[in-house]
Amino acid sequence: MAWIDLIVCILLFVLLAYVFFSVMITTLHKVYLTFHFFMTLWPFCQFAIRATDNPKLQLLYVKLAFVDMALLAVGWLFFTLLLTNQSLSVRKRMPFLLTAPALIAVIAVLLNPGGTFVQPQHGEYVERIYGPLFWITTPVMIGYGIVSLYVIGKALSNNRAPRIKKQVSQVLRGMIVVMAFICADILLNVVFPVSRMVIPGLTSIGILLSAIFFIVAIHRDKVFDLLKIAHQDIINTIQLGILVLDDNETIVETNRSLPPFLHLKTGERFDMAAILPRREAIAATQFLAKYKNDPLESSEIEVVYDHDGKHHILVHASPIVVDGTRVGRTITFQDRSRLRELVNETSRQNTVLQKQNLALYDMQLELHLTNQKLQRMAITDGLTGCYNRNYITQQLEQEVIKHIENETPFAILLLDIDFFKRINDQYGHLTGDEVICGTVAAIQRQLKVTDILARFGGEEFIVYLPGMDSGQALELAEQIRASVESNEIAVPGLIQPLSVTVSIGLLSVDRFPTDPDSGSATLITDLFQEVDHVLYQAKRNGRNRVMFALK
């Protein structure tokens, strides 16, 4: 019936192994737990050797202890390889090659051929004699420890484990301690025994001390805290400088993006006022007031640090609230120097572009004024400033169509300065120009805004009177004639002003064809010919008069 308990124990161990290898923990966890399990077997076997009087059981426990030491040595090596991020996948047979010496040693210990590994003393194995195989297998196991120490030392010197450097250093100390105790155990109890009494527990104490070093690394330095490592890696990849404070304003965490010139370290008391530049006094006062008086509110300020150039830093403080209670703060530092440079460069470019736009606007305005001037030059007379013959012809072509469609009357006056050739011959062309301009001024004083005056020839002028019937047109023509006659033109170089008269031909259009056969251009030509004929009659009848014709 005792076998039932053994079977149940084996089944429970199998279930434990199933849970151990199936749960979601890291390979490093599994290796260390296996390694720690083998660490407990050595002192157990040493106790069991002394707890029984049966030599066969004592031999079994001795063999089991040294098998455990071989497995412990192999686990040690694999643990250090994983801890220092060494890869075993370069060669597929590498794990087998690493474990082969230990397996050979295990086989030799278990077989103990002819007692060449260990023999009893006084019929028991509490005190024993080690044979040649012991001196072959023991250096192999110590060699595993030396290789493990070499791997850790090389990783630290090459900075191959920067993230867990403190933890690796702590594990190194533990391995040195256990190696020292194992070597002391071999030297004092096997090679150079000082007395017949064996000094018990040296290796066990070394294993215990090394385990304590490992536990310290696990709990204090979080060597196996996967979430902590992942969290640290994540915040270190963030471009924002991050500072985490507890409720006493003590720094509990930082990341690599924190500006180095702030000189902030974990465990120090944080003073927000001390890190703000003095020249930001006004803005800093408002920010600090909100930071201290409203701890549950977020606050931010942008400041400039003069450290190896200007650094524009946006400082943002946010509370950490749990169940309505503030338990700390997060302070972020965003370097906006590059953004500020881009904004300033954009502003400079916008200023240049604005100046270019103003220059372009000035050019467009100048071009517009030039075009207007050219347009005026194209339709006006250069001497008098009134319209030219080309403009009045085009205008009348458009107006005549409207008059015909609406059947509204209009009139045309054709004026000619009397005896103008005598003025040119007697006083010169410059005086003639003065006379022309003075005559135009006298005519324009009698016209309305809607009336159009144009220079038709050298001393001939035409007046277009829209919407004016024959009676109104005749009255206006007499007013123009009288205005010119009474006008005195002051001419430079002449003592007495000059006076001239004009002959006027008036054509009034009151009737329109219901279906005109000719176009507007032909009609205008006919009108010009008719009014010219009337003007000729005014000249022939003695000049300085108005002759009238009705169409």
Secondary structure as UniProt FT lines:
FT   HELIX           2..22
FT   HELIX           27..51
FT   HELIX           55..83
FT   TURN            84..85
FT   TURN            92..93
FT   HELIX           94..111
FT   HELIX           113..115
FT   STRAND          118..121
FT   TURN            122..123
FT   STRAND          124..130
FT   HELIX           132..157
FT   TURN            158..159
FT   TURN            163..164
FT   HELIX           165..186
FT   HELIX           187..191
FT   TURN            200..201
FT   HELIX           202..219
FT   TURN            223..224
FT   HELIX           226..237
FT   STRAND          241..246
FT   TURN            247..248
FT   STRAND          250..254
FT   TURN            256..257
FT   HELIX           260..262
FT   TURN            266..267
FT   HELIX           272..275
FT   HELIX           278..280
FT   HELIX           281..293
FT   TURN            295..296
FT   STRAND          299..306
FT   STRAND          310..322
FT   TURN            323..324
FT   STRAND          325..335
FT   HELIX           337..379
FT   TURN            382..384
FT   HELIX           389..406
FT   STRAND          410..417
FT   TURN            418..419
FT   HELIX           420..427
FT   HELIX           429..444
FT   TURN            445..446
FT   TURN            449..450
FT   STRAND          452..455
FT   STRAND          460..466
FT   HELIX           470..486
FT   TURN            492..493
FT   STRAND          502..509
FT   HELIX           520..540
FT   TURN            541..542
FT   STRAND          546..550
//
